[in-house]
Amino acid sequence: MVRNTIKITAYTLTAVLAFGGMGMTAQADGESVLPGGGATLALSNANKLEDITTDMSTMPIESAVEWSQVEKELIPLAEPEPTEEDLFRNLVIAQVDHYVNVRSLPSEEGEVLGKLYNNSVGTFISEENGWYQITSGSVTGYVKGEYCVTGEAAVEIAKQVGKRIATVTTETLFVRTEPSTDCSIMGMVPEADDLLVLEETEGWVKVDVEEGTGWVSAEYVALHSEFVQAESKEEEERRLAKEEEERRKAREAAARRAAQNAQNTQNTQSEDGEGNTQEEAPQTYDVSGGSEMGSAVAQYALQFVGGPYVWGGTSLTNGADCSGFVMSVYANFGVGLPHSSSADRSQGYAVDGLANAQPGDLICYSGHVALYIGNGQIVHASSPDTGIIVSDAGYRSILAIRRIF
């Protein structure tokens, strides 16, 4: 913090008065105020100065005033940190059916630089002729004010569309049943994991984790609010090109995978004399829709249902944690993903809502990640108590949905 200083100048007054006449006494007539450069000295009736001389001769009164400057440094109180609401007032939030264009000029004649999608957020810079200049993501430009809100109107909307996130800043953070170190531990989360904040109190934060809702010490998390930002024209072009390329790769990989599965089935299938298989049919799940590659990922992941959950593990057979499970499933298809549920939130590209999810998509929760298999269901390494299971995708609040294929 830059320390501002204010210099206040005060003055010390030294007065020497010489009087003529015998036994003269000096007394203020009425009330006088001597200039003191910020300090004042008032002389009022009945306040006498000491006799200076008893010389009988008549002499003019002489006075000499010395000014000595004293500098005092005052350190002002630090300005209070802006509240969350203060920050929200400076946001510009799109309120449209789909998106509003971000233009190079405050006019519909301006070049389209990007798109600010519904409920996406920019930071207010200025206003000109009904247009807001904003910066959002990598885009700085103008959006038409009638399609956005800012100032006081943005505060409540920001609370609804933003996500309050606590990022773990210690190697392993205990999640407790109550906001006290005397309470039992219900779970653990690793460093850099992002947890959805449900409540904030003095020294503690209530968060959503796989084991349920619990409390973590505010000392070991960094709190912030997250919003969706604008997508530039170049970013949109790259995203669309990447999606098309991934679809092409998915079709090719799915064809190879299907041929391999058919060969494996033929090699391992046992038949009796009647040509009937003797294998017990495993439980099946309806994996449908989306890309062939995404469906292949989901089908592959499902064969490990019932396997154990192991903290920090990456083995599909001997045990994995949530991100280790997702990482190892995708590794089978030649895709490298991080061993981190928080880092998974930035992999691939975003999917807008569970209604648009497809098999193989990453479903990211607070401190957790799963694989979507279709029909509103996920497969995931849930917890030490449950292991690898199939659950409803909406069993917890979803932070993000990411598509790899």
C-alpha positions in Angstrom: 0.0 0.0 0.0 1.3 3.4 -0.9 1.2 5.5 2.2 -0.1 9.0 1.6 1.2 11.7 4.0 -0.4 14.9 4.9 1.9 17.6 6.3 0.3 19.9 8.8 2.3 23.0 9.7 2.0 24.3 13.2 3.8 27.4 14.5 5.4 28.2 17.9 5.0 31.9 18.8 7.7 33.6 20.8 6.8 37.1 21.7 9.1 39.7 23.4 7.3 42.9 24.5 9.1 45.9 25.9 7.1 48.5 27.7 7.7 52.1 28.6 6.5 53.6 31.8 6.6 52.4 35.3 4.8 49.3 36.5 2.8 49.1 33.3 0.6 46.0 32.8 -0.3 44.8 29.4 -3.9 43.5 29.0 -5.7 42.5 25.9 -8.5 44.9 24.9 -11.4 42.7 23.9 -10.6 39.3 22.3 -7.6 39.0 20.0 -6.5 36.1 18.0 -2.9 35.7 16.8 -2.3 33.9 13.5 -0.9 30.5 14.2 -0.8 28.6 10.9 -3.2 26.0 12.1 -2.8 26.6 15.8 -4.6 29.5 17.4 -4.0 31.4 20.6 -6.8 33.5 22.0 -6.3 36.3 24.5 -9.4 37.5 26.2 -10.3 40.0 29.0 -8.7 39.4 32.5 -6.0 37.2 30.9 -2.8 39.3 31.9 0.7 39.1 30.6 3.6 39.2 33.1 5.1 42.7 33.7 8.2 42.9 31.5 9.9 46.1 32.9 9.8 48.9 35.6 11.8 51.4 33.6 10.2 55.0 34.1 11.3 56.3 30.7 8.9 56.4 27.9 9.8 53.8 25.3 7.9 52.5 22.3 6.6 49.0 22.6 8.6 46.7 20.5 7.6 43.3 19.6 9.5 40.5 17.9 7.8 37.3 16.8 9.7 34.2 15.8 8.0 31.6 13.7 9.4 28.1 13.9 7.8 25.5 11.7 7.1 22.1 13.0 6.2 19.4 10.5 4.0 16.6 11.7 3.4 13.5 9.5 -0.1 12.1 9.8 -0.8 8.6 8.4 -4.4 8.5 7.2 -6.6 5.5 7.8 -6.4 3.0 4.9 -9.4 3.3 2.6 -11.7 0.3 3.0 -11.5 -2.5 0.5 -14.3 -2.3 -2.1 -17.2 -4.7 -1.2 -18.4 -7.3 -3.6 -21.4 -5.1 -4.4 -19.1 -2.2 -5.2 -17.4 -4.4 -7.8 -20.7 -5.7 -9.2 -21.9 -2.1 -9.9 -19.1 -1.8 -12.4 -20.1 -4.8 -14.4 -22.1 -4.8 -17.6 -24.3 -8.0 -17.9 -25.9 -9.0 -21.2 -29.7 -9.7 -20.9 -30.7 -11.1 -24.2 -32.1 -14.3 -25.8 -28.7 -15.4 -27.2 -25.9 -12.8 -27.4 -25.2 -9.1 -28.1 -22.4 -8.1 -30.5 -19.3 -6.3 -29.2 -18.4 -3.7 -31.8 -15.4 -1.5 -32.5 -17.4 1.7 -32.4 -20.5 2.9 -30.5 -22.6 2.3 -33.5 -24.1 -0.6 -35.5 -21.7 0.4 -38.2 -18.8 -0.7 -36.0 -17.0 -3.9 -36.8 -18.1 -6.9 -34.8 -15.2 -7.9 -32.5 -16.9 -10.6 -30.5 -20.1 -11.7 -28.7 -21.3 -11.2 -25.2 -23.7 -14.1 -24.5 -26.7 -13.9 -22.3 -25.7 -13.5 -18.6 -22.1 -13.0 -19.7 -20.2 -10.1 -18.1 -17.9 -7.3 -19.1 -16.3 -4.5 -17.1 -17.7 -1.0 -17.6 -15.3 1.6 -19.0 -17.5 4.4 -20.3 -20.9 5.3 -21.9 -21.4 7.0 -25.2 -24.8 7.6 -26.9 -26.5 4.7 -25.4 -23.5 2.3 -25.9 -21.3 0.9 -23.1 -17.6 0.5 -23.7 -16.5 -2.7 -21.9 -13.6 -5.0 -21.6 -14.5 -8.7 -21.4 -12.1 -11.6 -21.8 -9.8 -10.7 -24.7 -12.4 -8.2 -26.2 -12.6 -4.5 -25.6 -15.4 -2.7 -27.5 -19.0 -1.4 -27.4 -22.3 -3.1 -26.7 -25.7 -1.6 -27.1 -26.9 -0.4 -23.7 -30.5 -1.5 -24.2 -29.4 -5.2 -24.2 -27.4 -4.9 -21.0 -27.6 -3.8 -17.4 -25.0 -2.1 -15.2 -24.8 -0.1 -12.0 -27.4 -0.9 -9.3 -29.4 -3.1 -11.8 -26.3 -5.3 -12.2 -25.8 -6.1 -8.5 -28.7 -8.6 -8.0 -28.2 -10.2 -11.4 -24.5 -10.6 -10.7 -25.3 -12.5 -7.5 -27.5 -14.9 -9.5 -25.3 -15.6 -12.5 -21.9 -15.4 -10.8 -20.4 -18.4 -9.0 -18.6 -17.8 -5.7 -15.6 -20.0 -5.7 -13.1 -20.9 -3.0 -9.7 -22.1 -4.4 -7.7 -24.4 -2.0 -4.3 -22.9 -1.2 -2.9 -25.7 1.0 -1.7 -29.2 0.0 -4.6 -31.0 1.7 -7.6 -29.2 3.2 -9.9 -30.9 5.7 -13.6 -30.4 5.2 -15.4 -30.4 8.6 -19.0 -31.0 9.6 -19.2 -27.7 11.4 -17.2 -24.5 11.4 -14.8 -25.6 14.1 -11.6 -27.5 14.3 -13.2 -29.5 17.2 -15.6 -31.1 14.7 -15.1 -34.3 12.8 -13.6 -34.4 9.3 -16.0 -35.4 6.6 -13.6 -35.2 3.6 -10.4 -33.8 2.1 -9.7 -31.8 -1.0 -6.3 -31.2 -2.7 -4.5 -27.9 -3.4 -5.9 -25.8 -6.3 -9.3 -27.5 -6.2 -12.2 -25.1 -6.7 -15.1 -25.4 -4.3 -18.5 -23.9 -4.7 -19.2 -21.5 -1.8 -22.6 -21.8 -0.1 -22.0 -19.5 2.9 -19.3 -17.3 4.4 -18.9 -16.6 8.1 -16.1 -15.3 10.3 -13.1 -17.5 9.6 -15.0 -20.3 7.8 -16.6 -21.0 4.5 -19.4 -23.5 3.8 -18.7 -25.4 0.6 -20.1 -28.2 -1.5 -18.0 -31.3 -1.8 -18.7 -34.9 -2.9 -19.4 -36.1 0.7 -22.0 -33.3 1.1 -21.9 -29.8 2.5 -19.2 -28.9 5.0 -16.9 -26.2 6.3 -13.3 -25.2 5.5 -11.1 -22.7 7.1 -11.1 -19.4 5.3 -7.4 -19.1 6.0 -6.6 -21.8 3.5 -8.8 -20.7 0.5 -8.8 -17.8 -1.9 -12.3 -16.5 -2.5 -13.5 -14.9 -5.8 -16.6 -14.7 -8.0 -16.6 -16.2 -11.5 -18.5 -15.0 -14.5 -18.7 -16.0 -18.2 -17.0 -13.4 -20.4 -17.2 -12.5 -24.1 -15.9 -14.6 -26.9 -13.9 -12.8 -29.5 -14.5 -13.3 -33.2 -11.1 -15.1 -33.6 -11.8 -17.3 -30.6 -15.2 -18.3 -32.0 -13.6 -19.2 -35.3 -10.9 -21.3 -33.6 -13.5 -23.0 -31.5 -15.7 -23.9 -34.5 -12.7 -25.2 -36.4 -11.6 -27.3 -33.5 -15.0 -28.8 -33.0 -15.2 -29.8 -36.6 -11.7 -31.3 -36.4 -12.6 -33.2 -33.2 -15.7 -34.6 -34.8 -13.7 -35.9 -37.8 -11.2 -37.5 -35.4 -14.0 -38.9 -33.3 -15.5 -40.6 -36.3 -12.2 -42.2 -37.3 -11.4 -43.3 -33.7 -14.8 -44.7 -33.1 -14.6 -46.8 -36.2 -11.2 -48.2 -35.0 -12.6 -48.8 -31.5 -15.6 -50.6 -32.8 -13.5 -52.9 -34.9 -11.2 -53.6 -32.0 -14.2 -54.3 -29.7 -15.6 -56.7 -32.2 -12.3 -58.6 -32.4 -12.0 -58.7 -28.6 -15.5 -60.1 -28.3 -14.9 -62.8 -30.9 -11.6 -63.8 -29.1 -13.0 -64.0 -25.6 -16.5 -65.3 -26.2 -17.1 -68.9 -25.1 -19.9 -71.0 -26.5 -21.6 -74.3 -25.6 -22.5 -77.0 -28.0 -25.6 -75.1 -29.1 -23.5 -72.0 -29.9 -25.0 -70.0 -27.0 -22.7 -67.9 -24.8 -22.1 -68.9 -21.2 -21.2 -65.4 -20.0 -23.5 -63.6 -17.6 -24.6 -60.3 -19.2 -23.3 -57.3 -17.3 -25.6 -54.4 -16.3 -26.0 -52.1 -19.3 -26.7 -48.4 -19.5 -28.3 -46.5 -22.4 -25.5 -44.5 -24.0 -26.9 -42.6 -26.9 -26.5 -39.3 -28.8 -23.6 -37.1 -29.4 -20.4 -38.1 -31.3 -19.3 -41.7 -31.8 -16.1 -41.0 -30.0 -17.9 -39.5 -27.0 -20.2 -42.5 -26.8 -17.1 -44.8 -27.0 -15.6 -43.0 -24.0 -18.7 -43.4 -22.0 -19.1 -47.1 -22.8 -15.4 -47.7 -21.9 -15.8 -45.9 -18.6 -18.9 -47.9 -17.6 -17.0 -51.2 -17.6 -15.2 -50.1 -14.4 -18.4 -49.4 -12.4 -18.0 -51.1 -9.0 -14.3 -50.5 -8.8 -12.7 -48.9 -5.8 -12.1 -45.2 -5.0 -8.5 -44.4 -4.0 -7.4 -40.9 -3.0 -4.8 -39.8 -5.5 -5.2 -43.0 -7.5 -5.3 -43.3 -11.3 -5.8 -47.1 -11.8 -9.1 -48.1 -13.4 -8.8 -51.5 -11.8 -7.0 -50.9 -8.5 -8.6 -47.6 -7.7 -8.7 -44.0 -8.7 -10.1 -40.7 -7.4 -12.5 -38.6 -9.5 -10.0 -36.8 -11.8 -7.7 -39.8 -11.9 -10.6 -41.9 -13.2 -11.5 -39.4 -15.9 -7.8 -38.9 -16.8 -7.2 -42.7 -17.2 -10.4 -43.3 -19.2 -9.5 -40.6 -21.7 -5.8 -41.8 -21.8 -7.2 -45.0 -23.4 -8.2 -42.8 -26.3 -5.0 -41.0 -26.6 -6.1 -37.8 -24.9 -4.1 -36.4 -22.0 -6.1 -34.7 -19.2 -4.7 -33.3 -16.0 -5.1 -35.1 -12.7 -7.1 -32.2 -11.2 -10.9 -31.6 -11.1 -10.3 -27.8 -11.2 -8.0 -28.0 -14.2 -10.6 -30.1 -16.0 -12.9 -27.1 -16.0 -10.7 -25.5 -18.7 -10.2 -28.6 -20.9 -11.9 -28.8 -24.4 -14.6 -26.3 -24.9 -17.7 -25.2 -23.0 -21.2 -26.8 -23.3 -24.1 -24.6 -22.4 -26.1 -26.5 -19.8 -26.9 -30.1 -19.0 -29.7 -30.2 -21.7 -26.9 -29.9 -24.3 -24.5 -32.4 -22.8 -23.4 -35.5 -24.7 -21.8 -38.8 -23.7 -18.1 -38.3 -22.9 -18.5 -34.7 -21.7 -16.8 -33.8 -18.5 -19.3 -32.7 -15.8 -17.5 -30.5 -13.4 -18.7 -30.0 -9.8 -17.3 -28.3 -6.7 -14.1 -30.3 -6.1 -15.3 -33.2 -8.3 -15.5 -34.3 -11.9 -17.4 -37.0 -13.7 -18.1 -38.4 -17.2 -21.6 -37.9 -18.8 -23.1 -41.1 -20.3 -26.4 -39.7 -21.5 -30.0 -39.6 -20.3 -29.1 -37.3 -17.4 -26.6 -39.7 -15.9 -22.8 -39.7 -15.1 -20.2 -42.3 -14.2 -17.6 -41.3 -11.7 -15.3 -42.3 -8.9 -17.5 -40.9 -6.2 -16.0 -41.5 -2.7 -14.2 -44.2 -0.7 -17.6 -45.4 0.5 -19.2 -45.9 -2.9 -16.3 -46.3 -5.3 -17.0 -46.0 -9.1 -20.8 -45.6 -9.6 -23.5 -44.2 -11.9 -25.5 -41.3 -10.6 -27.9 -38.6 -11.8 -25.9 -35.7 -13.2 -28.0 -33.2 -11.4 -27.4 -34.7 -7.9 -25.2 -31.6 -7.2 -24.8 -28.1 -8.6 -22.8 -28.2 -11.9 -20.0 -25.7 -12.3 -19.1 -26.4 -15.9 -19.6 -28.9 -18.7 -16.6 -29.4 -21.1 -16.5 -31.3 -24.4 -13.3 -33.1 -25.4 -14.7 -34.8 -28.5 
